[in-house]
Amino acid sequence: MGPSGTIDFSKWWVKDSSSRKGNPVVVTMENPNYSVVEIDAPDSAFQPVDKERGKNAKQFTWLLLLKAHRVVGGLAWLGNSLCSLLHSVKKRLFLGHVETEMSAKAKILFRVILTFLVMALAFLSFELVAHFKGWHYFHNHNLHLPEASEITGWFHTAYVRWLEFRADYVAPPIQSLSTFCIVLFLIQSVDRILLCLGCFWIKFRKIKPVIDGDPRSSHDLEGSNQGYPMVLVQIPMCNEKEVYEVSISAASQLDWPKDRLLIQVLDDSDDESIQWLIKGEVSKWSQRGVNIIYRHRKFRTGYKAGNLKSAMSCDYIKDYEFVAIFDADFQPNPDFLKQTVPHFKGNPELALVQARWAFVNKDENLLTRLQNVNLCFHFEVEQQVNGVFLNFFGFNGTAGVWRIKALEESGGWLERTTVEDMDIAVRAHLNGWKFIFLNDVKVLCELPESYEAYRKQQHRWHSGPMQLFRLCLPAIITSKIAFWKKTNLIFLFFLLRKLILPFYSFTLFCIILPLTMFVPEAELPIWVICYIPVFLSFLNILPAPKSFPFIVPYLLFENTMSVTKFNAMVSGLFQLGSSYEWIVTKKAGRSSEADLLAAEERESKAMSLQLHRGTSDSGLSELNKIKESQETVPRPPVKKMNKIYKKELALAFLLLTAAFRSLLSAQGMHFYYLLFQGVSFLLVGLDLIGEQMN
């Protein structure tokens, strides 16, 4: 009762409200068909009836609906991905065409792989019958043969005899080869670790090539260019319609006195329309005051080496001291020469200054991402470490500046191999010349975006060094360089990194590992299959930290490419026909957005200067008309024909068969590795690795 005799319900209401249990609940559904419901006060439905009552039934229902919605969404995504993959596989199988460029000798490797596949299928059938009959005579890889009284039937007898033959005659040679490959694998791993330690030391001590004195001190007073050395720029190309403009434009805008610079466009194109287009581009820049000339050979002998050799035979070359070389897809920055040429000053033993490559299309698809990982390690670790500690590395064939005197004293360009860049580098090293690698000077270029182009490029890069090794070995042994330099050339530069690496990768992971699933007496340690490869992949991917999400695809793809590299290595070592094959890597003609804007700005400035001068040329106008007419004529879209690669597909089925066999012996880690590696070979064999994955 209140003071006035009325009943006061306020305290009772507050007490009653506070005694109620329950908190505000907010339920948010991802499905747009549901709305957000907010309950600010307890409801009778939310009041606990007793302590045994768990969550409220309504909350529990919403939670189940939410989880079901997520599960259904995940299953739908998985189903769509699987359908897309199956559709791509069907398209490759029915619309693709099988590779036919293999010669008779090159088919030997495919037949060997096919033989292993047939044997694996036979072994699997044999083991399946034995498994379902309950003949489990080995556990933990220890063979346990039954007694004579336990053997029943002729098939059982044959199976037991096979086990005895396998343990006595098949397993020992496989185990010996496995041990040999493991030793090579460990040696190569130590080399890779030492290279990484050298790179870490360079980063820690901030070691980098420095220019002797002020690079501008040799320049005379303003307005005089006598302090600048004479530089020749060479751009070799062949039927590269997509990229000729970017390289000629970039070279023509190099920041160097015009009277101290000459640009040679070395065109080996056999398509007359492309020749006219390149001539027009050269004429355009020539009218803008650039000292640029066009050269064309009627007979394309010696490929790129023959092209460069022919250009160096001109009489006016004697007036030049240095030569910079750029492939058709390379786009040097205007200050490239000012960042590289000054390193030659005060260093008469220096023959080569090599710049690093950067890629405009490294994120185009999965294939370009994986290539970027490999090449980043090659430049930042291998070439930088060898340049700092040994003053020697393989010339990359482009984005480098040579001292012409060093080229001439080393014998010039030779046409004996398809790796003329490595050839001249080895011969210059044997003559006592030194090299410098500039990791902070980058030149933009393109990566091959299709597996076919990348495969042909890798074949040339791995067959040429073995071919060169056969030719250079006598010269290396009889040279006058130090013994440790000979050892580095023979055992590290050639044997370990060019021969042993593709040999053990293919033999160990593509042949021996699947065989051990059918011959369990010969086994591979788990650290060889998993731990060390993952660790080395981690080291390889350190120079490209943004590629860490692709560490597993990178590991699998490297093992997949070991087939091509092994085949190329054998072709070069034994001088098979394919080792002399040179196919220009197909380019797409891509440029980064910043480069396009900068090029447009420079182009507009150059055009304004041309209009101011009032220059005109009827020949150039005619060429421009031809170019415009070709651009305006609509062309029917070219349908892409994907190839089916037989060696990769055969290995895919071999690995998948071995993965299925590993399930019978409950080898989980082996199963997952063989499964993923088999799928990787399957994707490559069906030419799916170059699909867009942005």
JOFENGI-V963008 format. One record per helix or strand. SS is the DSSP state (~ for helix, > for strand). FROM is the first residue (numbers start at 1). TO is the last residue. Records with the same first field share a line. If there is no record, write none. Layout:
SS: FROM-TO  FROM-TO
//
This chain:
~: 10-19  44-46  57-95  107-132  148-150  154-205  244-252  258-260  272-287  303-312  315-319  336-344  366-389  404-409  420-430  451-478  483-518  526-573  577-580  593-613  618-632  646-664  668-685
>: 25-27  37-39  97-98  138-139  142-143  231-237  261-267  292-296  322-325  331-331  350-359  365-365  400-403  434-445  643-644  692-692
//
